[in-house]
Amino acid sequence: MTDDEWKQYAAQALKAELAKAGVGYEDLIQRLHAIGVDESYKGIASKINRGTFSFLFFAQCMKALGKTEIRL
């Protein structure tokens, strides 16, 4: 796969987890804030839509969603 395909895969994986949890970007911002991670709506939307986020950000999102396991 190309780098762009990997980015798309990453974005889809995170979006799928958000959808399963019924969480939108605004709710994600609040949940991240609750665990000490400050992100703006624009920042989150850009990262997720481009698929250019770090694994650290992905792990923070999973923690904010209360996920302890994911399937890729």
Secondary structure by P-SEA (a helix, b strand, c coil): ccaaaaaaaaaaaaaaaaaaacccaaaaaaaaaaacccccaaaaaaaaaaccccaaaaaaaaaaaccccccc
